[in-house]
């Protein structure tokens, strides 16, 4: 327990090092992931699906975008299995390498004009690798932070990997915006490739930082006591399936709402409302910056009042804000659009903040990587992976009202899941006794 508590100066330093490594590495991985989303929303329909109607090309581009989400559960299962057997750190290094190489390769990929149908096929394959990598990333980065955190501070420290998501978005949007200033002909010819190629430098920095950290005390304790599971995925499916379902439901609005507010809104603002893409990208940039602060604030708040009240507050607010979000964007006024995106994305921060600790606390150490990753990544397939695609399809047939109702539907799923969960913020993560283990097997969640 002393190692977890970080009572000594050296241990507190270790917590800071781990949190820094988690934040930097997660930022880089999500930079890679979001660069693709931005390109899919704005230009991939022209480069890889020419000849299609603009809306049809966008749907095809978002279809390849969804492939990355389909691969995420596989990455979560693979990395969760080995992360629970041999440790968290090795999986974090592996995912960063896979993500970096796949993103760099997209930057070198010939377009449809050069190699025809092979271009979108190769794009799908590389997007699959991106999804596989990010599927294993979140669980490892979050567990490193949460399992190192002192008791009573897991919400705050567990929020730092979550900050890497909007930080990656800020970095991706800023870099993409810089190269989008090129004349359109140059941007379509080579400028769009630069953000992907830059990734290899960022990955090298991330690897340098991650290779310096050590395994978590909680995992080391489980390994020394012989409590490491031989088949973590089987164990978690048998004994923690209710926790997996709660994790999936809790993540539904957070994931789907994020990609509606960010990726879909880029397309909606530029193609439907007629706003300049630079205006929408600026709005995304402002919103993501605010969200970084919001995630830290709400993570810390969950250490004081509990995970569920904070998480429920964010879900209820975003559900109520679904229609105002579209009304404000429909004005076409840049300031109003920026405010709308900021409010929506900041409310997501109320869920992102406690999420890392909340999901981790639902599972025992020996299956925590597998369980948290599986619930998180399975939800991402049906939520974030399909959200932009469903949003565009609903918009083309029924208008923005249907998209707003879709967001409300996702909010209801999340509200019900979190309401059914038991509060976890006082749970001891250093181990689990047999009585508590039976409770997990029977109830699916652990009481605090």
Buried (B, 14 or more C-beta within 10 A) or exposed (E): EEBBBBEEEEBEEBBEBBBBBBBBBBBBBBBBBBBBBBBBBBBBBBBBBEEBEEBBBBBBBBBBBBBBBBBBBBBBBBBBBBBBBBBBBBBBBBBBEBBBBBBBBBBEBEBBEEEEEEBBEBBBBBBBBBBBBBBBBBBBBBBBBBBBBBBEBBBBBBBBBBBBBBBBBBBBBBBBBEBBEBEEEEBBEEBBBBBBBBBBEBBEEBBEBBEEBEBBBBBBBBBEEEBBBEBBBEBBBEBBBBBBBBBBBBBBBBBBBBBBBBBBBBBBBBBBBEBEBEBBBBBBBBBBBBBBEBBBBBBBBBBEBBBBBBBBBBBBBBBEBBBEBBEBBBEEBBEBBBBBBBBBBBBBBBBBBBBBBBBBBBBBBBBBBBBBBBBBBBBBBBBBBBBBBBBBBBBBEEEBEBBBBBBBBBBBBBBBBBBBBBBBBEBBBBBBEEEBBEBBEEEBBBEB
